[in-house]
Amino acid sequence: MRAVLIALILSLLTVSSRAGELDRLIYLAFSSNKEVQKAKTELKISSVEFKEAVTGYFPKVELSYSRNYLNSVPTYTFSLPGLPPSGFSLFNKSFYQFKVEAVQPLFTGGRVSNSVKLRSFQERASYYTLLEVLNRVAYRVKRSYYNYLKARAMLNVAEATLRAAKAHYAVVKAFYDEGIVARRDLLEAQVKLEEAKQQVVKAKGLVEVAREQLRTVVGAGKLPPLSGCLRATPVSLPPLEELIQRAYRQRPLLKALKAAEGAARSGERLAVSSFMPELLLGISYQRTSQYPGLSPFSSTAVAVTFRFPLFEGGRRFLELEKARLQIDKARLSLERAKEEVRLQVVSAYTEFNSARKQLDVAKKMVEEARELLRDSRERYREHVGTSTEVVDAIAYLQRARSSLVSALADYETALAALRWAVGAGGGER
């Protein structure tokens, strides 16, 4: 089980230049996240319950010892001709009883075997539930990580805008001091500069918030140093229908619900077995000092016990009905989960394709915005253009860069969502 978990964790790791940093966060979340710890505990409980069910095949050995004190005991009185009546006690007033008994079930009507199958299915369901939790936590870590990188990239955009605003203000100030431009150009450049400063302050605050959100998702007291940057991971996706079928085959959530359905069917067979007889083999050894005038008396016994339940007030019929309803419930849960998984795959696939198209558009916008800013600056230095053109070009470049950052973050987040929807590592060919 441990080896399988390690293999799963390795399969969740991203394959990119950021892999080392992001993988450390995912590992940290797997060891610190409360949801993961809860799922691991539930798996351990299921494993213990399975082992407990297996013990039903083994004999039960019981040892008992008691010390008894009686205030009166029955006596046997007799008389012989010519002699006064006499008698003796049948039991000692103080005596001990020691007994060792072993009972081995020979036939239980399927009670033990069906109980073992039930617990086995439940353990399997807990195992796949843990895998689903690991996948979900890994996705949340990736989403928060990309959101943090986005916030930091937005800070870089704001700082670049501030540098551009300062450079433009310096040019306008020099022209204004020489009396070349009007005061309006200087005021406009000052307003843009102050606005850029405010945007930097706001961006720094968003970085701190994003980092705190990431720390909360990871569940660690302190995050390691983060130095990654947003880059689009190249992938080649198969057709949508193939991804859906792949999700049906490998999504841990569906495997867990299938195991739960198997557990429900075993529960039905377990309920049926309560109508069957039992055959038990018992071996016992007993030793007592109960009888007076005798050395401690001991005996060994072998017994075969046959039990057949006749009437229990309808309890067994109600348990059988409940078990059959549990099968219907498990089947409906599986069908509903398949619908939700299909919707999740379609949604993630659509969002990924949309993000990929937006990414291409955003790259072109950035190139156009840079060219526009260069032209606007040259025109202004040559006194052909206006300061407003430069300010507008700076703002347009900022919007284009922000759109590119958002597109990159959306692209990576959508890819992570698609991998989770399909199954760990299943989102790419």
LINWO-V386753 format. One record per pair of residues at least 4 apart in sequence whose ideal C-beta (glycine too) atoms are under 8 Angstrom apart, sorted by the first residue. I is the first residue (numbers start at 1). GAP is how many residues later the second one is. D is the distance in whole Angstrom. If there is no record, write none. Layout:
# LINWO-V386753
[[I GAP D] [I GAP D]]
This chain:
# LINWO-V386753
[[1 4 7] [1 46 8] [1 126 7] [2 4 6] [3 4 6] [4 4 6] [5 4 6] [5 125 8] [6 4 7] [7 4 6] [8 4 7] [8 123 6] [8 126 6] [8 416 6] [9 4 7] [9 17 8] [9 18 7] [9 21 6] [9 125 7] [11 413 5] [11 414 5] [12 14 6] [12 122 7] [12 123 7] [12 126 5] [12 412 5] [12 413 7] [13 6 6] [13 9 8] [13 10 5] [13 13 7] [14 4 7] [14 5 5] [14 8 5] [14 9 7] [14 128 7] [14 219 7] [15 4 6] [15 218 8] [16 6 8] [16 215 7] [16 217 5] [17 214 7] [18 4 5] [18 210 4] [18 211 8] [18 213 7] [19 4 5] [20 4 7] [21 4 7] [21 203 8] [21 205 6] [21 206 7] [21 207 5] [22 4 6] [22 119 8] [22 120 7] [22 123 6] [22 206 7] [23 4 6] [24 4 6] [24 200 6] [25 4 6] [25 116 5] [25 120 6] [25 189 7] [25 193 6] [25 198 8] [25 199 8] [26 4 6] [26 111 8] [26 112 5] [26 115 5] [26 116 8] [27 4 7] [28 4 6] [28 190 5] [28 191 8] [28 192 5] [28 196 8] [29 4 5] [29 7 7] [29 108 5] [29 109 7] [29 111 8] [29 112 5] [29 188 7] [29 189 5] [29 190 6] [29 191 8] [30 6 6] [30 104 6] [30 107 7] [31 5 8] [32 4 8] [32 186 6] [32 187 4] [32 188 5] [33 4 7] [33 104 5] [33 184 8] [33 185 7] [33 186 4] [34 4 6] [34 185 6] [35 4 7] [35 98 6] [35 101 8] [35 102 6] [36 4 6] [36 94 8] [36 97 6] [36 98 6] [36 101 6] [37 4 6] [38 4 6] [39 4 7] [39 87 8] [39 90 6] [39 91 4] [39 94 4] [39 95 8] [40 4 7] [40 90 6] [41 4 6] [42 4 6] [42 84 5] [42 87 7] [42 88 8] [43 4 6] [43 80 7] [43 83 4] [43 84 6] [43 86 8] [43 87 5] [44 4 6] [45 4 6] [45 81 8] [46 4 6] [46 73 7] [46 76 5] [46 77 4] [46 79 8] [46 80 4] [46 81 8] [47 4 7] [47 76 6] [47 79 8] [48 4 6] [49 4 7] [49 70 5] [49 73 7] [49 74 7] [50 4 7] [50 66 7] [50 69 4] [50 70 6] [50 72 7] [50 73 5] [51 4 7] [52 67 7] [53 59 7] [53 62 5] [53 63 5] [53 65 7] [53 66 4] [54 62 6] [56 49 7] [56 52 8] [56 55 7] [56 56 4] [56 59 6] [56 60 7] [57 48 8] [57 55 6] [57 59 8] [59 43 5] [59 44 6] [59 45 4] [59 46 8] [60 42 7] [60 43 5] [61 39 7] [61 40 7] [61 41 5] [62 37 8] [62 38 7] [62 39 5] [62 40 8] [62 41 8] [63 36 7] [63 37 5] [63 38 8] [64 33 8] [64 34 7] [64 35 5] [64 37 8] [65 31 7] [65 32 7] [65 33 5] [65 34 8] [66 30 7] [66 31 5] [67 27 8] [67 28 8] [67 29 5] [68 26 7] [68 27 6] [68 28 7] [68 29 7] [68 222 8] [69 24 7] [69 25 5] [70 21 7] [70 23 5] [70 24 8] [71 22 8] [72 21 8] [73 16 5] [73 17 6] [73 18 5] [73 19 7] [73 20 6] [74 15 7] [74 16 5] [74 17 7] [75 12 5] [75 13 7] [75 14 5] [75 15 7] [76 11 5] [76 12 6] [76 13 8] [76 14 6] [77 8 6] [77 9 7] [77 10 4] [78 7 7] [78 8 7] [78 9 6] [79 4 7] [79 5 7] [79 6 4] [79 7 7] [80 6 8] [88 204 7] [88 205 7] [89 4 8] [89 203 6] [90 201 8] [90 202 8] [91 4 7] [91 199 5] [91 200 7] [91 201 7] [92 197 6] [92 198 6] [92 199 7] [92 200 5] [95 193 6] [95 194 4] [95 195 4] [96 192 7] [96 193 5] [97 189 7] [97 190 8] [97 191 5] [97 193 7] [98 188 7] [98 189 5] [98 190 7] [99 185 6] [99 186 7] [99 187 5] [99 188 8] [100 184 7] [100 185 5] [100 186 8] [101 181 6] [101 182 7] [101 183 4] [101 184 8] [102 180 7] [102 181 5] [102 182 7] [103 177 5] [103 178 7] [103 179 5] [104 176 7] [104 177 5] [104 178 8] [105 7 7] [105 173 7] [105 174 8] [105 175 6] [105 176 8] [106 173 4] [106 174 6] [106 175 5] [106 198 8] [107 170 7] [107 171 7] [107 172 4] [108 4 5] [108 5 8] [108 165 7] [108 168 7] [108 170 5] [108 171 8] [109 164 4] [109 165 8] [109 166 7] [109 167 2] [109 168 6] [109 169 7] [110 4 5] [110 159 6] [110 160 7] [110 162 7] [110 163 4] [110 166 6] [111 4 6] [111 159 7] [111 162 5] [111 163 7] [111 165 8] [111 167 8] [112 4 6] [113 4 6] [114 4 6] [114 152 5] [114 153 8] [114 155 5] [114 156 4] [114 159 6] [115 4 6] [115 155 6] [116 4 6] [117 4 6] [117 145 8] [117 149 4] [117 152 8] [118 4 6] [118 145 5] [118 148 4] [118 149 6] [118 152 6] [119 4 6] [120 4 7] [121 4 6] [121 138 5] [121 139 7] [121 141 4] [121 142 4] [121 145 6] [122 4 6] [122 137 8] [122 138 8] [122 141 5] [123 4 6] [124 4 7] [124 131 8] [124 132 8] [124 135 4] [124 138 8] [125 4 6] [125 131 5] [125 132 8] [125 134 4] [125 135 5] [125 138 6] [126 4 7] [126 130 8] [127 4 7] [127 129 8] [128 4 6] [128 124 4] [128 125 7] [128 127 4] [128 128 4] [128 131 6] [129 4 6] [129 123 7] [129 124 8] [129 127 5] [130 4 6] [131 4 6] [131 121 4] [131 124 8] [131 125 8] [131 293 8] [132 4 6] [132 119 8] [132 120 4] [132 121 5] [132 124 6] [133 4 6] [134 4 6] [134 290 8] [135 4 6] [135 117 6] [135 285 5] [135 288 7] [135 289 5] [136 4 6] [136 284 7] [137 4 6] [137 80 8] [138 4 6] [138 282 7] [138 286 7] [139 4 6] [139 277 5] [139 278 6] [139 280 7] [139 281 4] [140 4 6] [140 77 5] [141 4 6] [141 73 8] [141 76 6] [141 77 6] [142 4 6] [142 270 7] [142 271 7] [142 274 4] [143 4 6] [143 270 5] [143 273 6] [143 274 8] [144 4 6] [144 66 7] [144 69 5] [144 70 4] [144 73 5] [144 74 8] [145 4 7] [145 69 6] [145 81 8] [145 83 8] [146 4 6] [146 84 7] [146 263 5] [146 266 5] [146 267 5] [146 270 7] [147 4 7] [147 63 5] [147 66 7] [147 67 7] [147 262 7] [147 266 8] [148 4 6] [148 59 7] [148 62 4] [148 63 6] [148 65 8] [148 66 5] [148 78 7] [149 4 6] [149 79 6] [149 80 6] [149 81 5] [149 260 7] [150 4 6] [150 60 7] [150 80 7] [150 255 6] [150 256 7] [150 258 8] [150 259 4] [151 4 7] [151 52 7] [151 55 5] [151 56 5] [151 58 7] [151 59 4] [151 60 8] [152 4 7] [152 55 5] [152 58 8] [152 77 8] [153 4 7] [153 76 7] [153 77 6] [153 252 4] [153 255 8] [153 256 8] [154 4 6] [154 49 5] [154 52 7] [154 248 6] [154 251 6] [155 4 6] [155 45 7] [155 48 4] [155 49 6] [155 51 8] [155 52 5] [156 4 6] [157 4 6] [157 46 8] [157 241 6] [157 244 4] [157 245 6] [157 248 6] [158 4 6] [158 38 7] [158 41 4] [158 42 5] [158 44 8] [158 45 4] [158 240 8] [159 4 7] [159 41 6] [159 44 8] [160 4 6] [160 238 8] [160 241 7] [161 4 6] [161 35 5] [161 38 7] [161 233 6] [161 236 8] [161 237 5] [162 4 6] [162 31 8] [162 34 4] [162 35 6] [162 37 7] [162 38 5] [163 4 6] [164 4 6] [164 32 8] [164 209 7] [164 230 5] [164 233 7] [165 4 6] [165 24 7] [165 27 5] [165 28 5] [165 30 8] [165 31 4] [165 229 6] [166 4 6] [166 27 6] [166 30 8] [167 4 7] [168 4 6] [168 21 6] [168 24 7] [168 209 8] [168 219 8] [168 222 5] [168 223 7] [168 226 7] [169 4 6] [169 20 4] [169 21 7] [169 23 8] [169 24 5] [170 4 6] [171 4 6] [171 206 8] [171 209 7] [171 210 7] [172 4 6] [172 9 6] [172 13 5] [172 14 5] [172 16 8] [172 17 4] [172 215 6] [173 4 6] [173 13 6] [173 16 7] [174 4 7] [175 5 4] [175 6 4] [175 10 7] [176 4 7] [176 5 5] [176 6 8] [176 7 7] [176 9 7] [176 10 5] [180 203 7] [181 4 4] [181 5 7] [181 206 7] [182 4 8] [183 4 6] [184 4 6] [184 203 8] [185 4 6] [185 201 8] [185 202 4] [186 4 6] [187 4 6] [188 4 7] [188 199 5] [188 200 7] [188 203 6] [189 4 6] [189 198 6] [189 202 7] [190 4 6] [191 4 6] [192 4 6] [192 199 5] [192 202 7] [192 203 8] [193 4 7] [194 4 7] [195 4 6] [196 4 7] [197 4 7] [198 4 6] [199 4 6] [200 4 6] [201 4 7] [202 4 7] [203 4 7] [204 4 7] [205 4 6] [206 4 6] [207 4 6] [208 4 6] [209 4 6] [210 4 6] [211 4 6] [211 12 7] [211 15 8] [212 4 6] [213 4 7] [214 4 6] [214 9 7] [215 5 6] [215 7 8] [215 8 5] [218 5 7] [230 175 7] [230 178 4] [230 179 6] [230 182 7] [231 177 7] [232 124 8] [232 127 6] [232 176 6] [232 179 5] [232 180 7] [233 179 7] [233 182 6] [235 180 6] [235 192 7] [235 193 4] [235 194 8] [236 192 7] [236 193 5] [237 6 7] [237 112 7] [237 115 7] [237 181 8] [237 190 7] [237 191 7] [237 192 7] [238 4 4] [238 5 6] [238 8 8] [238 191 5] [239 4 7] [240 4 6] [240 105 7] [240 106 7] [240 109 5] [241 4 6] [242 4 6] [243 4 6] [243 102 5] [243 106 6] [243 175 8] [243 179 5] [243 183 8] [243 184 7] [244 4 7] [244 97 8] [244 98 6] [244 101 5] [244 102 7] [245 4 7] [246 4 6] [246 176 5] [246 177 7] [246 180 5] [247 4 5] [247 7 8] [247 94 5] [247 95 7] [247 97 8] [247 98 5] [247 174 6] [247 175 5] [247 176 6] [247 179 7] [248 6 6] [248 90 7] [248 93 7] [249 174 8] [250 5 8] [250 172 7] [250 173 4] [250 176 6] [251 4 7] [251 90 6] [251 170 8] [251 171 7] [251 172 5] [252 4 6] [252 171 7] [252 172 8] [253 4 7] [253 84 6] [253 88 7] [254 4 6] [254 80 7] [254 83 6] [254 84 7] [254 87 6] [255 4 6] [256 4 6] [257 4 7] [257 73 7] [257 76 6] [257 77 4] [257 80 5] [258 4 7] [258 76 6] [259 4 6] [260 4 7] [260 70 5] [260 73 7] [260 74 8] [261 4 7] [261 66 7] [261 69 4] [261 70 6] [261 73 6] [262 4 6] [263 4 6] [263 67 8] [264 4 7] [264 59 7] [264 62 4] [264 63 4] [264 65 7] [264 66 4] [265 4 7] [265 62 6] [266 4 6] [267 4 6] [267 56 5] [267 59 6] [267 60 8] [268 4 7] [268 52 7] [268 55 4] [268 56 6] [268 58 8] [268 59 6] [269 4 6] [270 4 7] [270 53 7] [271 45 7] [271 48 5] [271 49 4] [271 51 8] [271 52 4] [272 4 8] [272 48 6] [274 35 7] [274 42 5] [274 45 7] [274 46 8] [275 34 7] [275 41 6] [277 29 6] [277 30 6] [277 31 4] [277 32 8] [278 27 8] [278 28 7] [278 29 4] [278 30 8] [279 25 7] [279 26 7] [279 27 6] [279 28 8] [280 24 7] [280 25 4] [280 26 8] [280 27 7] [281 21 8] [281 22 8] [281 23 6] [281 24 8] [282 19 8] [282 20 7] [282 21 4] [282 22 8] [282 23 6] [283 17 8] [283 18 7] [283 19 5] [283 20 8] [284 16 7] [284 17 5] [284 19 8] [285 13 7] [285 14 8] [285 15 5] [285 16 8] [286 12 7] [286 13 5] [286 14 8] [286 15 7] [287 9 6] [287 10 7] [287 11 4] [288 8 7] [288 9 6] [288 10 8] [289 7 5] [289 8 8] [290 7 7] [291 6 6] [309 7 7] [312 4 6] [314 4 6] [315 4 6] [316 4 6] [317 4 6] [318 4 6] [319 4 6] [320 4 7] [321 4 7] [322 4 6] [323 4 7] [324 4 7] [325 4 6] [326 4 6] [327 4 6] [328 4 6] [329 4 6] [330 4 6] [331 4 6] [332 4 6] [333 4 6] [334 4 7] [335 4 7] [336 4 6] [337 4 6] [338 4 6] [339 4 6] [340 4 6] [341 4 6] [341 80 7] [342 4 6] [343 4 6] [344 4 6] [344 73 8] [344 77 4] [345 4 6] [345 73 7] [345 76 5] [345 77 6] [346 4 6] [347 4 6] [347 70 8] [347 74 8] [348 4 6] [348 66 6] [348 69 4] [348 70 4] [348 72 8] [348 73 5] [348 79 8] [349 4 7] [349 69 6] [350 4 6] [351 4 6] [351 59 7] [351 63 4] [351 66 7] [352 4 6] [352 59 7] [352 62 4] [352 63 6] [352 65 8] [352 66 5] [353 4 7] [354 4 6] [354 60 8] [355 4 6] [355 52 6] [355 55 4] [355 56 4] [355 58 8] [355 59 5] [356 4 7] [356 55 6] [357 4 7] [358 4 6] [358 45 8] [358 49 4] [358 52 7] [358 53 8] [359 4 7] [359 45 8] [359 48 4] [359 49 6] [359 52 5] [360 4 7] [361 4 6] [361 42 8] [361 46 8] [362 4 7] [362 38 7] [362 41 4] [362 42 4] [362 44 8] [362 45 4] [363 4 7] [363 41 6] [364 4 6] [365 4 6] [365 35 4] [365 38 6] [365 39 7] [366 4 6] [366 31 7] [366 34 5] [366 35 6] [366 38 5] [367 4 7] [368 4 6] [368 32 7] [369 4 6] [369 24 7] [369 27 5] [369 28 4] [369 30 8] [369 31 4] [369 32 8] [370 4 7] [370 27 6] [371 4 6] [372 4 6] [372 21 5] [372 24 6] [372 25 7] [373 4 6] [373 17 7] [373 20 4] [373 21 6] [373 23 8] [373 24 5] [374 4 6] [375 4 6] [375 18 8] [376 4 6] [376 9 6] [376 13 5] [376 14 5] [376 16 8] [376 17 4] [377 4 6] [377 13 6] [377 16 8] [378 4 6] [379 5 4] [379 6 3] [379 10 7] [380 4 8] [380 5 5] [380 6 7] [380 7 6] [380 9 7] [380 10 5] [385 4 5] [385 5 7] [386 4 8] [387 4 6] [388 4 6] [389 4 6] [390 4 6] [391 4 6] [392 4 6] [393 4 6] [394 4 6] [395 4 6] [396 4 6] [397 4 6] [398 4 6] [399 4 6] [400 4 7] [401 4 6] [402 4 6] [403 4 6] [404 4 6] [405 4 6] [406 4 6] [407 4 6] [408 4 7] [409 4 6] [410 4 6] [411 4 6] [412 4 6] [413 4 6] [414 4 6] [415 4 7] [415 12 6] [415 13 8] [416 4 7] [417 4 6] [418 4 6] [418 9 4] [419 4 8] [419 5 7] [419 6 6] [419 7 6] [419 8 4] [419 9 7] [420 4 8] [420 7 8] [421 6 8] [422 4 4] [422 5 5]]
